Amino acid sequence: MNAKPRDRTPSGTYVLLTNADGPYRVFVPDPLPPSVPYDPETVALLSGVDRAIGELSGQARTMANPHLLIRPFIRSEAVLSSQIEGTETDIRQLYAYEAGQLHLPGFELPREESDVREVYNYVQALEYGLERVSELPVSLGLIRELHERLLKGVRGRESRPGAFRGDQN
């Protein structure tokens, strides 16, 4: 295998590799944690973020069910992140799917129902992961569990849900 450094990004480098099948690019991230400058501007930004998080935490303690505040953001993130993978659905279709009302007359169906199921799986995996990290650390096993939930009943389910890829994609 022959490696040649290519396009540098702020967080890593794309490297051109070759094997018997020909050339392909891989992204090699920089080591973590990154170096963070602690100049006055960065410190002021961090202080503002810390204050805002404290205020949000205080407000959440006054709510009977703070998860109600978070649920819409989780669903919005799921829709937007799934679009990167080519999934075509929107937040209304996700809520309708969750309520079992996706097929009501007059409601615009997604291109494929499997698309909205993928977004639904994303939500389920994220909520499950948030519960699990209170019980155990982020680990390879947890990542496998989340991957299995992501692929349940959708495209990609035949590609070993809950297992790491063994070959170059």
N, C-alpha and C positions, 0 to 999 in steps of 0.2 A: 504494500500500500504506500502511495506517494502523497505527501501532504504539502500544499503550498498556501501560505497565508494570503487572504484576500480581504475584501471590504471590512474596514474597521468601523465599529459602531460605538456609541457611548457605553454600552454594557458588555461588549465582547467582540469577537471577530468571526467572520465567515471564512471557512477554510475549504479549499477545493481538494477533495480526495479522489483517488482513482483506485479501482479494483478490476477484477476480471470483467465486470459488467460495464465498465466505463467510468467517466468522471461523475461526481456528485458533490453538492455543497452541504456542509454541516455548520451549525452555529456553535462556537465554543465560548461560553460565558466567562467573564472575568471572575476571579475568585471572590467569594463573599467573606466578610462584609466589605462593601466598597468603602473607600476613603471619603469621609464627609468633612467638608470645610466648616469649621466653627467660627465663622466671621460674624460680626454684629448683625448683619441682615439675616443670616440663617438662624442665629439664636433668637432673634425677635420673632421670626416665623414659627419656630418650634414652640416658643412661649405662647403665642396666639393659639396654635393648635392644641397645646396642652390645656389651656383655659377653656377652649370650646368643648373638648372632650370631657372635662370636668363638669361643665354646665349640662351637657347631654346626659352624663351619668347621673347627676342630681335629679334631672327631670325624669329619667327612667325609673328612679326609685319611688317616685310619687305615683307612677302608673300601676294599675292593677295587673296589666299584662303588657310589659314593654315589647314583647315580640310583635305586637300589632303595629308598632312603629317601624320595625325592621322588615316585615314581610313584603311591603311594596318594593323596597330597594332590592331585596333578593330576587324578586321576579323580574324587575327591570334589568338587573345585571345578567340574569339568565338569558333573557331575550337578546340583549346586545352582544353578549359573548358568543351565543350560538350562531349569530349572523356571520361571525368570522369563519365558521365551518360551512357556510352556505345554506344554513337553515333559514327558511322563510316563514316566519310567524310573527305575530305582534302580541302586545300585552293583553289586549282584549280577547284574543283567541286563547291565550293561556288561561285567563280567568274563566272563560266559558268551558274549557276542557276540564279544569279542576272542579267546576260546578256540575259537570255532566250535561252541559247545555250546548255543546259545540254544534249539534245537528238540529237546532231549533230553526223553524222556517224564517227566512229573511236574514239569517246570520251568514256573513261571508266566511266560507270555509278556507283554511289554509291550503296552499298548493297541494300539500300532502299531509294527511293526519299524522304521519310518522314524524313530521317536522315539529309539530306542537308537542308530541310525546317526548321528543328529544329534549325540548326546553323544560318540560315537566320533570323529566329525569334529572336534569341539571339542578332544578330547585330541590328535589328530594335528596339528592346526593349532598348538596351544600348544607341543607338543614340537618341531615344525619351527621355530617362531618362536624358541624358546630356542636352538636350534642356529644359526640365521641371525644373531641379534644378536651372536654372537661373530665373525662375518665382516663385517658391515656395520651401519651405524647404523639405528635405527628411522626409517623413511621412508615416503612414500606408496606406493612400489613394494612394500615389505615388507607393508604393510597390505593392499594389493590381493592379494598372494600368499596371505596368511592367509585373506582373505575367500573366495577361490576354493576353498581347501581346506575351509573351513567348509561351503560349499554343495554340495560334490561329491556328487551322487546323492540329495539330500534336497529337501524343500519349499523353494522359493525359488530353485532352480537355474535357473529360467527368467528370473529377474530380474537378469541380467547379473553372474554371479559374477566377482569381481575388479575390478568397476567401482564407482565412487561413484554414489550415487543422484543423479539429476538433477532430481527433483521432490519436493514436499512429500508425506510419507506421511500 
